[in-house]
């Protein structure tokens, strides 16, 4: 009986969770749930569905696999042929021949199999060119390919022609397409890949297919390479709707031997509609788990409670404050002097004083408003267009939207800087325009050095760097300038309800928990609490093998985050002003921005307890981009908190009479 394995879709937080085989029994060893380890012995077959315990936000199971003979990785019986729905209309791959990827084929028309990347399973972002391993190429004429989109280039997509001859609806029996001369160096390369559980990715008609390079025996002494790619392609009329890969032909790696690589193609008619070919590979049991629904409901209830509590406290407290201040106005000067005046009214002459470092502050506010606009637009577009089905489209869309929303940055940052009396508006415009791009590009530049050292496909090409720089200088900067000019002219004049005193008022001593530093540290707890469950799903989508598609949930979480952030910063600011401390601008911003600290701390927990990442490249990539994500989230939350608090402060000082 031929030895073979079928690679199946891991629905277990990014780690293979089960084994199955056709006609043979095998073991599933060492399953982990969370930090505890369970040893299980089980015998299952592919037809019965391999055992795989459920996963959720509280558990990230991992299984070390051991079996003899036929091997299948599985979970919930779903194949890992991750299918990506094509764009409507023509989707051409640029090539130097007439071959291109489109959505409809004629009988016997050529279908291109592209080889993409290969890399260790546990390090999803550590990928290399497929032919960096000593695989051989088919004899068919080579087709060159270059990146279609900026997002594809930044994500390290490296499509290379496989050289295999595949035609639409034309079955191919097992055929040898090349031969590997296995010398000592090539054997060591394959052994290293097998030890590190290397996977590779291929594309047919824009549909990704995943396979494993090889496997070791139970003792880890002998290593085997899968040499036979058995492709099964489903079609509906003249369109490809399904692709499956079964790897067979396990050959022991022996130095100074020749290994023949072969393939076959089987075409099968399918009832799957072209529009639905991606749906069955999504994971509703994970993303629509009841824990996910419960977390959304729990956050929503927290919002209702928090809004009600804030409204009740502030309305009652402010009503008493207004009554007290009105009573004080009826007193004569002697009674007022003898009275015990205190509270937020006493700082009316300083509350609208410009913040310290207004240039940096206004740039952060403008950048935060832009990040919020980008998040909102991208989520809406993803809900409408299903961006998750197209390779690199999410990143490309985010870059395009960020560039297009640059006037938002300039408008809010420039107008705030003008209201605070800033005069170096050109410098502020430059800082606001390049604050986020400099942070992202600086991190990417550092990680790029490591990627180049590793010869990884994630190394950003020089042409892509030039393209990003051109976007910054010729799109983002001019649009930011337009926004700055509009902001300064339309809303740059200070129209505060209270005059600002020439001499700053001394800040009285207060209790330790009313200090701005304490308020800042505690201010991010509730906003983080409203999103940390969603962070698990987002992290699992990006760092493991999941496809995030529930953007309706993400939109709800974004709305909840905004409401919670505004409520928390308003309460913090009220208590700060009531303690006669008028330094509310930076406090409101930083108390909301401290959410980033908790998100970054959670990323450490996720790395050590929910993944099996290792190595300098993957670790640097993870913590580098998590720092960028957390910082951007913090700037957005800070801007939201400040904007809401600013409206609140203006409102309360407008409604009180000031002498």
Backbone torsions as a table, in degrees:
resi	resn	phi	psi	omega
1	UNK	NA	133.4	-177.3
2	UNK	-69.7	135.4	176.0
3	UNK	-79.9	136.1	179.1
4	UNK	-155.9	166.7	172.1
5	UNK	-143.3	149.8	175.2
6	UNK	-117.4	126.2	-178.3
7	UNK	-83.8	126.4	-173.7
8	UNK	-116.5	160.6	-173.8
9	UNK	-69.7	119.5	177.2
10	UNK	-78.0	117.0	177.1
11	UNK	-110.5	38.8	-171.8
12	UNK	-125.4	44.5	179.2
13	UNK	70.5	24.1	172.7
14	UNK	97.3	7.8	-177.3
15	UNK	-130.6	135.8	-179.5
16	UNK	-56.1	136.2	-171.4
17	UNK	-123.0	0.2	-179.5
18	UNK	-167.0	163.8	177.9
19	UNK	-129.2	148.3	174.1
20	UNK	-145.5	164.2	177.8
21	UNK	-152.8	161.1	178.9
22	UNK	-98.1	109.0	173.8
23	UNK	87.9	-4.2	178.3
24	UNK	-130.7	155.9	177.1
25	UNK	-97.5	151.8	178.2
26	UNK	-153.3	174.7	-173.1
27	UNK	-108.1	150.1	169.7
28	UNK	-117.5	113.5	-171.8
29	UNK	-115.1	147.5	165.9
30	UNK	66.1	47.3	177.6
31	UNK	-78.3	135.2	179.3
32	UNK	-110.2	143.4	169.5
33	UNK	-129.6	114.3	-175.2
34	UNK	67.7	-128.1	-179.9
35	UNK	-100.8	-11.3	178.9
36	UNK	-85.3	154.7	-177.1
37	UNK	-118.1	133.8	175.9
38	UNK	-118.8	135.3	174.6
39	UNK	-100.9	128.0	-177.8
40	UNK	-134.2	141.6	172.9
41	UNK	-113.9	124.3	-177.7
42	UNK	-145.6	148.3	175.1
43	UNK	-124.9	118.2	-177.7
44	UNK	-138.5	161.7	174.8
45	UNK	-121.0	166.1	-179.3
46	UNK	-62.6	-39.3	-177.3
47	UNK	-66.8	-31.4	179.1
48	UNK	-85.5	-13.4	-179.1
49	UNK	87.8	115.7	-178.1
50	UNK	-65.9	151.4	-179.0
51	UNK	-70.9	135.6	176.7
52	UNK	-155.5	110.9	-178.7
53	UNK	-65.0	152.0	-178.3
54	UNK	-66.6	154.8	179.4
55	UNK	-123.7	151.3	177.3
56	UNK	-157.7	-174.7	-178.1
57	UNK	-59.8	-23.2	-178.9
58	UNK	-91.5	-1.9	-176.1
59	UNK	-146.3	140.8	175.2
60	UNK	-131.0	82.0	-174.0
61	UNK	-66.1	146.7	175.3
62	UNK	-137.5	138.2	-177.0
63	UNK	-124.2	126.5	170.2
64	UNK	-86.2	130.4	-165.5
65	UNK	-105.3	138.3	175.3
66	UNK	-146.6	130.8	-179.6
67	UNK	-163.1	163.7	173.5
68	UNK	-118.7	156.5	178.2
69	UNK	73.9	-131.5	-174.4
70	UNK	-75.4	136.2	-176.9
71	UNK	-129.6	135.8	173.9
72	UNK	-137.1	135.2	173.0
73	UNK	-97.8	130.4	-175.1
74	UNK	-154.7	166.0	172.3
75	UNK	-163.7	118.8	-178.4
76	UNK	63.3	21.9	172.5
77	UNK	67.2	23.3	-176.5
78	UNK	-106.8	133.4	179.9
79	UNK	-75.1	151.6	-176.9
80	UNK	-84.8	9.7	174.0
81	UNK	-67.2	86.4	-174.9
82	UNK	-74.4	111.8	-174.3
83	UNK	-95.7	135.5	-179.8
84	UNK	-115.5	120.5	-179.2
85	UNK	-65.6	137.2	-178.3
86	UNK	-78.6	163.2	173.0
87	UNK	-71.3	152.4	175.5
88	UNK	-66.3	143.8	-179.9
89	UNK	84.7	-155.8	-175.2
90	UNK	-86.8	135.7	178.6
91	UNK	-130.0	89.6	-170.2
92	UNK	-94.1	137.6	168.3
93	UNK	-90.5	129.9	-178.3
94	UNK	-72.3	124.0	-177.1
95	UNK	-144.4	164.7	-179.4
96	UNK	-92.6	13.1	173.1
97	UNK	-127.4	-176.1	-178.2
98	UNK	-80.7	-5.2	-177.8
99	UNK	-73.9	132.7	178.0
100	UNK	-149.7	162.7	178.6
101	UNK	-93.9	120.4	174.6
102	UNK	-135.8	-175.7	-173.0
103	UNK	-97.4	-11.8	-179.7
104	UNK	-132.4	146.4	-176.4
105	UNK	-130.5	154.1	168.2
106	UNK	-95.0	157.1	177.1
107	UNK	-56.9	137.4	179.9
108	UNK	70.4	6.1	177.8
109	UNK	-74.4	146.8	-175.5
110	UNK	-68.0	136.2	174.3
111	UNK	-117.5	123.6	-173.7
112	UNK	-90.0	132.2	171.3
113	UNK	-102.4	112.7	179.6
114	UNK	-97.3	136.6	172.5
115	UNK	-94.9	130.9	-176.5
116	UNK	-104.1	-95.2	-173.3
117	UNK	-130.6	167.4	176.4
118	UNK	-138.1	148.1	-179.1
119	UNK	-178.8	171.5	-179.2
120	UNK	-67.5	140.5	-175.2
121	UNK	-62.3	-42.4	-175.0
122	UNK	-73.9	-18.3	178.2
123	UNK	-111.1	88.4	-172.8
124	UNK	-63.3	-34.6	-176.5
125	UNK	-86.2	-9.2	178.5
126	UNK	-89.0	92.9	-177.1
127	UNK	-124.8	153.7	-180.0
128	UNK	-133.1	164.4	175.5
129	UNK	-58.7	143.1	-178.4
130	UNK	-57.2	-42.7	-176.6
131	UNK	-86.0	11.2	168.3
132	UNK	-70.0	-26.5	166.1
133	UNK	-81.9	152.1	-173.1
134	UNK	-76.2	47.8	171.4
135	UNK	-72.8	155.6	177.3
136	UNK	-101.7	163.1	-175.3
137	UNK	-108.2	146.4	176.5
138	UNK	-64.5	168.0	-173.3
139	UNK	-83.6	-10.6	-177.5
140	UNK	-66.4	151.7	-177.0
141	UNK	-55.9	136.2	-177.0
142	UNK	-69.1	146.3	176.2
143	UNK	-122.7	124.4	179.0
144	UNK	-82.6	151.6	-178.9
145	UNK	-142.9	139.6	172.7
146	UNK	-128.6	166.3	-171.6
147	UNK	-62.4	134.6	178.7
148	UNK	-77.8	-39.8	-173.3
149	UNK	-130.6	163.0	176.2
150	UNK	-64.4	-40.4	179.2
151	UNK	-61.9	-39.0	178.4
152	UNK	-64.0	-40.7	178.9
153	UNK	-66.0	-42.0	-178.7
154	UNK	-69.7	-25.9	-179.7
155	UNK	-87.0	2.7	174.0
156	UNK	77.7	28.1	176.7
157	UNK	-73.1	126.6	-177.3
158	UNK	-130.3	77.5	-177.3
159	UNK	-77.3	128.2	176.7
160	UNK	-132.6	143.4	-176.0
161	UNK	-69.2	135.7	-176.9
162	UNK	-79.0	-24.4	-176.3
163	UNK	82.8	7.0	179.9
164	UNK	-89.3	141.7	-178.1
165	UNK	-94.2	106.1	-179.4
166	UNK	-127.3	129.5	178.6
167	UNK	-125.5	147.7	-174.6
168	UNK	-61.8	126.6	178.8
169	UNK	62.9	19.1	179.9
170	UNK	-111.3	104.4	-179.2
171	UNK	-66.4	144.4	177.8
172	UNK	-125.3	121.7	174.9
173	UNK	-71.8	168.1	-178.0
174	UNK	-55.1	122.0	-174.6
175	UNK	-133.8	132.5	174.9
176	UNK	-77.5	126.6	-177.5
177	UNK	-110.0	-14.8	175.5
178	UNK	-169.3	174.7	-176.9
179	UNK	-136.6	133.8	179.7
180	UNK	-100.9	124.2	174.2
181	UNK	-86.8	99.9	-169.9
182	UNK	-83.8	87.8	172.8
183	UNK	-84.1	-175.9	-175.2
184	UNK	-63.5	-43.6	-178.3
185	UNK	-64.0	-42.9	179.6
186	UNK	-67.4	-36.7	177.5
187	UNK	-63.7	-43.0	179.1
188	UNK	-61.8	-37.1	178.3
189	UNK	-64.1	-44.6	179.0
190	UNK	-67.0	-40.1	179.2
191	UNK	-62.3	-43.2	177.8
192	UNK	-60.4	-42.8	180.0
193	UNK	-64.5	-41.1	-179.0
194	UNK	-68.7	-40.9	177.9
195	UNK	-59.2	-34.4	-177.7
196	UNK	-97.4	16.0	174.9
197	UNK	55.2	53.6	-179.1
198	UNK	-71.3	135.8	172.4
199	UNK	-111.9	158.0	172.1
200	UNK	-129.6	161.0	-178.4
201	UNK	-127.2	137.6	176.1
202	UNK	-126.7	164.2	177.6
203	UNK	-131.0	132.4	167.9
204	UNK	-126.7	123.0	-179.1
205	UNK	51.6	40.4	179.3
206	UNK	68.9	17.3	177.9
207	UNK	-104.4	118.7	179.5
208	UNK	-71.6	141.7	174.4
209	UNK	-129.5	135.0	-177.7
210	UNK	-113.7	140.6	176.1
211	UNK	-141.8	164.8	179.8
212	UNK	-107.6	145.1	-174.0
213	UNK	-68.0	-48.6	-177.7
214	UNK	-172.7	-165.2	-179.7
215	UNK	-153.5	161.3	176.7
216	UNK	-105.2	160.8	176.0
217	UNK	-76.2	179.0	-175.1
218	UNK	-62.7	-31.8	-178.4
219	UNK	-86.2	-9.0	-179.1
220	UNK	71.3	22.1	-178.4
221	UNK	-98.7	-39.3	-179.5
222	UNK	-109.8	147.6	-177.0
223	UNK	-125.8	142.8	-173.9
224	UNK	-127.1	143.0	179.3
225	UNK	-111.5	133.9	174.7
226	UNK	-80.4	121.6	-171.2
227	UNK	-111.6	-6.5	-174.3
228	UNK	-121.8	113.8	177.2
229	UNK	-95.2	112.9	-178.8
230	UNK	-105.0	105.2	-176.2
231	UNK	-96.8	132.5	175.1
232	UNK	-122.6	115.0	-172.9
233	UNK	-115.1	125.8	176.9
234	UNK	-95.8	141.2	-180.0
235	UNK	-134.2	151.0	175.0
236	UNK	-127.2	110.9	-171.1
237	UNK	56.4	-110.7	-176.7
238	UNK	-112.4	26.1	-178.9
239	UNK	-128.4	147.1	176.8
240	UNK	-87.1	127.4	-176.2
241	UNK	-123.0	-5.7	-176.9
242	UNK	-159.4	141.1	175.8
243	UNK	-140.2	130.0	176.5
244	UNK	-128.8	145.8	178.0
245	UNK	-121.1	128.2	171.5
246	UNK	-119.4	123.4	-179.5
247	UNK	-96.4	127.8	179.0
248	UNK	-131.8	-174.0	177.0
249	UNK	68.7	57.5	-179.9
250	UNK	-73.4	119.6	-176.1
251	UNK	-120.6	132.0	179.4
252	UNK	-69.7	138.1	-180.0
253	UNK	-82.4	105.4	179.3
254	UNK	-120.5	127.5	-177.9
255	UNK	-59.5	150.9	174.9
256	UNK	60.6	38.5	173.5
257	UNK	-125.3	169.5	177.6
258	UNK	-111.0	135.3	-179.5
259	UNK	-118.0	123.9	179.3
260	UNK	-90.6	128.8	177.1
261	UNK	-100.1	134.6	-175.9
262	UNK	-137.0	166.8	178.8
263	UNK	-151.4	162.8	172.3
264	UNK	-147.8	157.0	-178.5
265	UNK	-131.8	128.4	177.0
266	UNK	-122.5	122.1	179.3
267	UNK	-98.7	131.8	-179.2
268	UNK	-131.1	136.0	177.2
269	UNK	-71.5	139.9	-176.4
270	UNK	-132.0	150.3	176.9
271	UNK	-91.9	-2.1	-179.3
272	UNK	-67.1	130.8	176.9
273	UNK	-74.1	149.7	-179.3
274	UNK	-59.2	-37.6	-179.0
275	UNK	-68.7	-21.2	-174.1
276	UNK	-106.7	7.2	-171.7
277	UNK	-68.5	-16.2	-179.6
278	UNK	-93.5	-20.2	-167.3
279	UNK	-62.5	-41.7	-173.8
280	UNK	-70.6	-10.3	179.1
281	UNK	-98.0	-0.8	168.8
282	UNK	-76.8	168.3	-173.3
283	UNK	-125.7	75.3	-179.2
284	UNK	-63.7	-27.3	179.4
285	UNK	-66.5	-21.7	177.5
286	UNK	-92.4	-55.3	-174.5
287	UNK	-75.5	-27.6	178.4
288	UNK	-105.6	27.0	175.8
289	UNK	-60.9	150.6	-177.1
290	UNK	-62.1	-26.0	176.1
291	UNK	-64.6	-37.8	177.9
292	UNK	-64.6	-47.1	177.8
293	UNK	-61.7	-42.1	-178.8
294	UNK	-64.9	-38.1	179.8
295	UNK	-65.5	-38.9	177.1
296	UNK	-63.9	-45.2	179.4
297	UNK	-63.4	-41.9	-180.0
298	UNK	-63.1	-43.0	178.1
299	UNK	-65.4	-38.0	179.4
300	UNK	-64.8	-42.0	177.9
301	UNK	-65.5	-36.3	177.2
302	UNK	-64.0	-37.2	178.0
303	UNK	-63.9	-46.8	179.8
304	UNK	-60.2	-46.0	179.8
305	UNK	-62.6	-44.7	-176.6
306	UNK	-67.2	-44.1	179.1
307	UNK	-63.1	-43.4	178.2
308	UNK	-63.0	-42.8	-179.5
309	UNK	-64.8	-46.0	179.5
310	UNK	-62.2	-44.3	-179.3
311	UNK	-62.1	-44.8	-177.6
312	UNK	-65.9	-47.8	-177.9
313	UNK	-63.6	-49.1	-175.9
314	UNK	-68.9	-39.6	-179.8
315	UNK	-64.5	-46.3	179.7
316	UNK	-67.0	-43.8	-178.2
317	UNK	-67.2	-45.7	180.0
318	UNK	-65.1	-35.4	177.9
319	UNK	-62.4	-42.5	177.3
320	UNK	-65.4	-39.8	178.8
321	UNK	-62.6	-45.0	179.6
322	UNK	-62.7	-40.3	179.2
323	UNK	-64.7	-40.9	-179.9
324	UNK	-66.1	-42.8	179.7
325	UNK	-67.3	-35.0	177.2
326	UNK	-66.4	-38.6	178.4
327	UNK	-65.1	-38.5	179.5
328	UNK	-65.8	-32.6	179.9
329	UNK	-67.2	-25.9	179.9
330	UNK	-79.9	-13.8	179.3
331	UNK	-74.7	155.8	172.0
332	UNK	-80.0	175.1	-174.4
333	UNK	-61.2	-37.8	-178.5
334	UNK	-67.5	-43.5	179.2
335	UNK	-64.2	-36.7	-179.3
336	UNK	-67.7	-36.7	178.5
337	UNK	-67.6	-35.9	179.9
338	UNK	-78.6	-18.2	-177.9
339	UNK	-72.1	162.7	-179.4
340	UNK	-97.4	88.8	-178.7
341	UNK	-82.9	132.7	178.2
342	UNK	-158.9	170.6	175.2
343	UNK	107.3	-176.5	-171.5
344	UNK	-69.4	-20.5	179.4
345	UNK	-66.4	-27.2	-175.4
346	UNK	-67.0	-18.5	-178.2
347	UNK	-104.5	20.9	-177.0
348	UNK	-62.5	-25.4	-179.9
349	UNK	-84.0	-3.7	-178.4
350	UNK	-127.2	-11.2	-172.7
351	UNK	-66.4	-27.6	178.9
352	UNK	-102.4	19.5	175.3
353	UNK	-68.2	140.8	179.8
354	UNK	-55.3	144.6	178.9
355	UNK	-69.3	159.6	173.2
356	UNK	-68.8	145.8	-178.1
357	UNK	52.4	59.3	-175.4
358	UNK	-62.7	-28.2	-179.2
359	UNK	-65.0	-48.2	178.6
360	UNK	-67.6	-41.6	-177.0
361	UNK	-62.2	-47.9	-179.1
362	UNK	-66.1	-33.7	177.5
363	UNK	-66.4	-39.5	177.4
364	UNK	-66.0	-41.1	179.4
365	UNK	-64.4	-44.5	178.2
366	UNK	-62.2	-42.8	178.8
367	UNK	-64.9	-40.2	178.4
368	UNK	-63.5	-40.9	177.1
369	UNK	-63.4	-38.1	178.7
370	UNK	-67.6	-42.2	178.4
371	UNK	-61.6	-40.0	177.1
372	UNK	-62.8	-43.8	178.7
373	UNK	-62.3	-42.1	178.7
374	UNK	-63.0	-46.1	-179.7
375	UNK	-59.4	-46.4	-178.2
376	UNK	-63.0	-47.3	-177.0
377	UNK	-67.2	-44.2	-178.3
378	UNK	-64.1	-40.4	178.5
379	UNK	-63.6	-43.6	178.9
380	UNK	-62.6	-44.8	179.0
381	UNK	-62.9	-40.6	179.0
382	UNK	-64.9	-35.7	177.2
383	UNK	-67.2	-34.3	-176.9
384	UNK	-85.1	-43.7	-169.8
385	UNK	-101.2	-4.4	-177.1
386	UNK	53.8	59.1	-177.5
387	UNK	-63.2	-23.1	-177.3
388	UNK	-66.0	-13.3	-178.4
389	UNK	-87.1	-5.3	-174.9
390	UNK	-119.8	131.8	-175.3
391	UNK	-62.8	119.6	175.7
392	UNK	76.2	-1.2	-173.9
393	UNK	-71.8	-32.1	-179.5
394	UNK	-64.0	-46.1	179.8
395	UNK	-67.4	-41.5	178.1
396	UNK	-61.9	-42.1	179.2
397	UNK	-64.1	-43.0	-179.6
398	UNK	-61.8	-41.8	179.0
399	UNK	-65.0	-44.4	-179.9
400	UNK	-63.3	-44.9	-178.7
401	UNK	-66.4	-39.1	178.5
402	UNK	-60.3	-44.8	179.2
403	UNK	-64.4	-40.7	-176.7
404	UNK	-70.2	-26.4	-178.5
405	UNK	-93.6	12.7	178.4
406	UNK	-57.4	-34.1	175.9
407	UNK	-59.1	-28.3	176.9
408	UNK	-62.3	-44.4	177.8
409	UNK	-59.5	-50.8	-178.5
410	UNK	-63.3	-39.0	-176.8
411	UNK	-65.5	-53.8	-176.3
412	UNK	-71.3	-42.0	178.7
413	UNK	-68.1	-44.0	-179.0
414	UNK	-67.5	-40.9	179.8
415	UNK	-67.7	-40.1	178.6
416	UNK	-64.8	-42.8	179.5
417	UNK	-63.1	-38.0	178.6
418	UNK	-68.0	-41.2	179.5
419	UNK	-65.2	-28.1	178.9
420	UNK	-88.5	9.6	173.8
421	UNK	82.6	15.1	179.4
422	UNK	-70.2	143.3	-178.0
423	UNK	-114.2	-19.5	-179.1
424	UNK	-91.3	61.4	-171.4
425	UNK	-69.9	-27.4	177.9
426	UNK	-67.6	-42.6	177.4
427	UNK	-63.3	-41.4	177.8
428	UNK	-62.1	-38.9	179.6
429	UNK	-64.0	-42.5	178.6
430	UNK	-65.0	-44.9	-179.7
431	UNK	-63.4	-44.5	178.7
432	UNK	-62.6	-38.6	-177.9
433	UNK	-69.4	-36.9	-171.7
434	UNK	-107.8	4.3	-178.1
435	UNK	-61.9	-55.8	-179.5
436	UNK	-71.2	-48.0	177.1
437	UNK	-56.8	-37.6	179.4
438	UNK	-66.7	-39.3	179.1
439	UNK	-65.1	-46.4	-178.7
440	UNK	-67.7	-47.7	-177.8
441	UNK	-66.9	-35.1	177.3
442	UNK	-63.2	-44.0	177.1
443	UNK	-65.1	-44.9	179.8
444	UNK	-63.1	-36.6	179.8
445	UNK	-64.8	-41.6	178.4
446	UNK	-65.0	-47.4	-179.5
447	UNK	-66.5	-30.0	-179.4
448	UNK	-64.0	-34.5	176.1
449	UNK	-60.9	-43.4	179.3
450	UNK	-66.8	-40.7	179.3
451	UNK	-63.0	-39.3	177.7
452	UNK	-65.5	-41.0	178.3
453	UNK	-61.2	-38.3	180.0
454	UNK	-82.9	-6.4	-173.7
455	UNK	57.3	37.2	-177.6
456	UNK	-83.2	154.6	178.8
457	UNK	-70.5	-15.3	178.0
458	UNK	-74.3	-7.6	175.5
459	UNK	-62.8	123.8	-174.5
460	UNK	-76.9	125.4	179.7
461	UNK	-64.2	155.4	-179.0
462	UNK	-61.6	-39.4	179.2
463	UNK	-61.7	-36.6	177.4
464	UNK	-67.7	-39.6	176.2
465	UNK	-59.8	-43.2	178.8
466	UNK	-62.6	-40.7	179.6
467	UNK	-62.7	-42.3	179.1
468	UNK	-64.9	-42.7	178.2
469	UNK	-62.4	-39.1	178.1
470	UNK	-64.0	-39.4	177.2
471	UNK	-61.7	-42.1	-178.8
472	UNK	-64.8	-45.5	-172.8
473	UNK	-84.4	-31.3	-172.9
474	UNK	-107.9	-6.0	177.3
475	UNK	-123.5	-58.1	-175.3
476	UNK	-64.6	-48.5	-176.8
477	UNK	-62.9	-49.0	178.4
478	UNK	-62.2	-41.0	179.5
479	UNK	-67.0	-36.4	176.6
480	UNK	-64.8	-37.8	176.9
481	UNK	-62.2	-42.6	177.7
482	UNK	-60.5	-46.1	179.0
483	UNK	-62.8	-39.9	179.4
484	UNK	-62.9	-44.7	179.6
485	UNK	-63.1	-43.2	178.3
486	UNK	-63.6	-42.8	-179.1
487	UNK	-63.6	-43.5	-179.3
488	UNK	-65.9	-34.6	-176.6
489	UNK	-87.2	-30.9	-176.2
490	UNK	-91.3	-36.7	-177.3
491	UNK	-140.8	32.7	-178.4
492	UNK	-94.3	-5.4	-179.9
493	UNK	-86.7	131.0	178.8
494	UNK	-68.5	127.6	178.0
495	UNK	-131.6	53.0	-176.6
496	UNK	-72.8	146.5	178.7
497	UNK	-72.6	-13.1	-179.8
498	UNK	-128.5	146.7	174.3
499	UNK	-74.5	150.7	179.0
500	UNK	-96.8	127.1	179.7
501	UNK	-65.7	148.5	179.1
502	UNK	-69.6	-35.3	-179.0
503	UNK	-107.9	125.9	179.6
504	UNK	-62.7	142.0	179.2
505	UNK	-77.0	137.1	175.4
506	UNK	-62.5	141.2	179.2
507	UNK	-90.7	119.8	-177.4
508	UNK	-71.6	162.9	175.9
509	UNK	-70.1	149.8	-179.1
510	UNK	-146.2	172.7	-178.9
511	UNK	-66.2	155.1	-172.5
512	UNK	-60.9	-34.9	-177.2
513	UNK	-77.1	-4.0	175.1
514	UNK	-98.4	2.2	177.7
515	UNK	-69.7	142.8	-179.6
516	UNK	-55.2	-36.9	-179.0
517	UNK	-62.7	-40.4	178.7
518	UNK	-68.6	-42.7	179.0
519	UNK	-60.9	-40.4	179.6
520	UNK	-63.1	-44.3	-178.5
521	UNK	-65.0	-37.1	-176.8
522	UNK	-87.3	-18.5	-173.3
523	UNK	-65.9	-25.7	-176.3
524	UNK	-88.6	-2.3	-175.0
525	UNK	-66.7	-51.9	-178.1
526	UNK	-66.1	-44.7	175.1
527	UNK	-57.9	-41.4	177.2
528	UNK	-65.1	-39.6	178.6
529	UNK	-61.2	-26.8	-179.5
530	UNK	-80.5	-13.2	-175.2
531	UNK	-125.2	-4.9	-168.2
532	UNK	-68.6	-28.8	175.4
533	UNK	-66.4	-42.7	177.7
534	UNK	-64.3	-31.0	176.9
535	UNK	-60.3	-36.8	178.7
536	UNK	-61.0	-46.1	-178.6
537	UNK	-68.0	-38.4	178.9
538	UNK	-67.6	-43.8	178.8
539	UNK	-62.1	-43.2	-179.0
540	UNK	-64.2	-34.5	178.4
541	UNK	-66.7	-41.9	-173.9
542	UNK	-84.2	-42.0	-173.0
543	UNK	-94.6	-12.6	178.5
544	UNK	-125.9	-171.0	-172.2
545	UNK	-96.1	66.5	174.9
546	UNK	-128.5	153.7	177.6
547	UNK	-114.4	113.6	-178.3
548	UNK	-77.5	125.9	-178.8
549	UNK	-137.6	-4.7	-176.8
550	UNK	-90.5	66.3	-176.9
551	UNK	-73.0	-15.5	171.1
552	UNK	-64.3	-41.2	174.4
553	UNK	-60.7	-43.7	-178.6
554	UNK	-62.9	-38.0	177.8
555	UNK	-64.1	-43.6	177.6
556	UNK	-60.9	-42.9	-179.6
557	UNK	-64.8	-38.1	177.9
558	UNK	-63.3	-43.1	178.4
559	UNK	-63.7	-44.4	179.2
560	UNK	-61.5	-43.3	179.3
561	UNK	-59.7	-42.9	-179.7
562	UNK	-62.8	-45.5	-177.5
563	UNK	-65.2	-46.4	-179.6
564	UNK	-62.4	-42.9	-179.4
565	UNK	-61.2	-46.4	-179.7
566	UNK	-63.5	-44.0	180.0
567	UNK	-61.3	-45.4	-178.4
568	UNK	-64.0	-45.0	-178.1
569	UNK	-68.6	-33.0	177.0
570	UNK	-64.6	-45.5	178.9
571	UNK	-62.4	-46.2	179.4
572	UNK	-60.0	-42.7	-179.3
573	UNK	-67.3	-39.0	179.6
574	UNK	-61.3	-46.7	179.8
575	UNK	-65.8	-35.0	178.4
576	UNK	-66.1	-45.8	179.1
577	UNK	-67.5	-35.3	179.2
578	UNK	-66.2	-25.6	174.3
579	UNK	-85.4	11.2	177.2
580	UNK	62.1	35.7	174.1
581	UNK	-111.5	113.0	-173.1
582	UNK	-92.8	9.9	-179.8
583	UNK	-85.0	60.1	-172.2
584	UNK	-89.6	-21.5	-174.8
585	UNK	-62.8	-57.6	179.6
586	UNK	-67.2	-34.2	-179.7
587	UNK	-64.5	-44.1	178.9
588	UNK	-64.7	-39.8	179.3
589	UNK	-66.6	-49.9	-174.5
590	UNK	-72.3	-32.5	178.7
591	UNK	-64.7	-34.9	175.2
592	UNK	-78.7	-38.8	-178.9
593	UNK	-67.8	-19.7	179.4
594	UNK	-65.1	-10.5	171.9
595	UNK	-54.6	-34.4	-179.5
596	UNK	-60.8	-35.1	-179.8
597	UNK	-63.2	-44.0	-178.9
598	UNK	-69.6	-36.0	177.0
599	UNK	-65.0	-42.2	-179.8
600	UNK	-68.7	-36.8	175.1
601	UNK	-63.4	-39.3	177.4
602	UNK	-64.2	-33.0	178.9
603	UNK	-64.3	-31.6	174.7
604	UNK	-65.3	-45.5	177.7
605	UNK	-59.7	-44.5	-178.1
606	UNK	-63.3	-40.5	-178.0
607	UNK	-63.5	-46.4	-172.7
608	UNK	-82.9	-25.5	-173.7
609	UNK	-115.4	-13.6	-177.6
610	UNK	-118.5	-3.3	179.4
611	UNK	-132.9	171.1	173.0
612	UNK	-123.9	35.3	178.8
613	UNK	-65.5	152.6	178.9
614	UNK	-156.1	166.4	175.2
615	UNK	90.9	154.4	-177.3
616	UNK	-63.4	-44.3	-175.2
617	UNK	-64.0	-52.7	-176.9
618	UNK	-65.0	-40.0	179.5
619	UNK	-64.2	-44.5	177.9
620	UNK	-63.9	-42.1	179.1
621	UNK	-61.4	-44.7	-177.0
622	UNK	-64.4	-57.2	-174.3
623	UNK	-72.9	-28.7	176.6
624	UNK	-65.2	-51.7	-177.8
625	UNK	-77.3	-23.9	172.4
626	UNK	-68.6	-34.1	175.1
627	UNK	-65.0	-41.1	177.3
628	UNK	-63.7	-46.6	-179.8
629	UNK	-61.0	-46.3	-178.5
630	UNK	-64.4	-42.5	179.7
631	UNK	-63.8	-44.2	178.7
632	UNK	-62.8	-41.0	177.0
633	UNK	-63.1	-41.4	179.0
634	UNK	-64.3	-41.8	178.0
635	UNK	-63.4	-40.9	178.3
636	UNK	-63.5	-47.7	179.3
637	UNK	-62.5	-40.4	178.4
638	UNK	-61.2	-42.7	178.7
639	UNK	-65.4	-41.4	178.3
640	UNK	-62.8	-45.4	179.3
641	UNK	-62.1	-42.1	-180.0
642	UNK	-66.3	-44.1	-177.6
643	UNK	-62.5	-42.9	177.8
644	UNK	-66.1	-42.3	-179.9
645	UNK	-67.4	-37.6	178.8
646	UNK	-60.8	-42.2	177.6
647	UNK	-64.3	-38.7	179.2
648	UNK	-65.3	-46.7	-179.2
649	UNK	-62.4	-44.7	178.8
650	UNK	-60.9	-38.7	-178.1
651	UNK	-65.6	-46.8	-174.8
652	UNK	-70.5	-31.9	179.5
653	UNK	-83.0	-15.9	174.1
654	UNK	-75.8	-32.0	-173.9
655	UNK	-90.0	3.1	179.3
656	UNK	-117.3	142.0	-179.4
657	UNK	-79.9	130.0	-179.9
658	UNK	-115.3	130.8	178.3
659	UNK	-68.9	NA	NA
